[in-house]
Amino acid sequence: MMNRFPPRLSAARRNAEAMLKQTRKKEANSKLEQERERGELALKSARLRELRLAKEAADREAAAASPPAARKAVRAKQK
């Protein structure tokens, strides 16, 4: 079987294909990393939202359980 490309061209082609393969692999890893980071951010946001809602509910319960604070009478300023 005869090789279609001269040896020098074959080596250049192999090198180019290897570089292309490495570039594609890096791009795939980058996309996976970005997807993982997006997932982590979504989990963090959901956790913080749950904590905020729980705190707001606790604050409402505490406000409902305590008697309303007496308001001070506001005096009009005299000239």
C-alpha positions as CSV (number, residue, x, y, z in Angstrom):
1,M,0.0,0.0,0.0
2,M,1.4,3.3,-1.0
3,N,1.0,6.4,1.2
4,R,-0.8,9.3,-0.5
5,F,1.2,12.0,1.2
6,P,4.9,12.5,1.3
7,P,6.4,11.8,4.7
8,R,7.0,15.5,5.5
9,L,3.4,16.4,4.7
10,S,2.1,13.4,6.7
11,A,4.1,14.6,9.8
12,A,2.7,18.1,9.3
13,R,-0.8,16.8,9.0
14,R,-0.4,14.6,12.1
15,N,0.9,17.6,14.1
16,A,-2.0,19.8,12.9
17,E,-4.6,17.1,13.7
18,A,-3.0,16.6,17.2
19,M,-3.1,20.3,17.8
20,L,-6.8,20.4,16.7
21,K,-7.6,17.5,18.9
22,Q,-6.0,19.2,21.9
23,T,-7.8,22.5,21.2
24,R,-11.2,20.7,21.0
25,K,-10.4,18.8,24.2
26,K,-9.6,22.1,26.0
27,E,-12.8,23.7,24.7
28,A,-14.9,20.7,25.9
29,N,-13.2,20.9,29.4
30,S,-13.9,24.6,29.5
31,K,-17.5,24.1,28.7
32,L,-17.9,21.4,31.4
33,E,-16.2,23.7,33.9
34,Q,-18.5,26.5,33.1
35,E,-21.5,24.2,33.3
36,R,-20.3,22.9,36.7
37,E,-19.8,26.5,38.0
38,R,-23.3,27.5,36.8
39,G,-24.8,24.5,38.7
40,E,-22.9,25.5,41.9
41,L,-24.1,29.0,41.6
42,A,-27.7,27.9,41.2
43,L,-27.4,25.7,44.3
44,K,-25.9,28.5,46.3
45,S,-28.6,30.9,45.2
46,A,-31.4,28.4,46.0
47,R,-29.8,27.9,49.5
48,L,-29.5,31.6,50.2
49,R,-33.1,32.1,49.0
50,E,-34.3,29.4,51.4
51,L,-32.4,31.0,54.3
52,R,-33.8,34.4,53.5
53,L,-37.4,33.1,53.3
54,A,-37.0,31.2,56.6
55,K,-35.6,34.4,58.3
56,E,-38.5,36.5,56.9
57,A,-41.0,33.9,58.2
58,A,-39.3,33.9,61.6
59,D,-39.3,37.7,61.8
60,R,-43.1,37.7,60.9
61,E,-43.8,35.2,63.6
62,A,-41.8,37.2,66.2
63,A,-43.6,40.4,65.2
64,A,-47.0,38.7,65.5
65,A,-46.1,37.2,68.9
66,S,-44.9,40.5,70.4
67,P,-47.3,43.3,71.3
68,P,-47.1,46.3,69.1
69,A,-44.7,48.9,70.4
70,A,-46.3,52.0,71.8
71,R,-45.7,55.0,69.6
72,K,-44.5,58.3,71.0
73,A,-46.6,61.3,70.4
74,V,-45.0,63.6,68.0
75,R,-45.2,67.2,69.0
76,A,-45.5,70.0,66.6
77,K,-42.6,72.4,66.6
78,Q,-43.5,75.8,68.0
79,K,-42.2,78.8,66.2
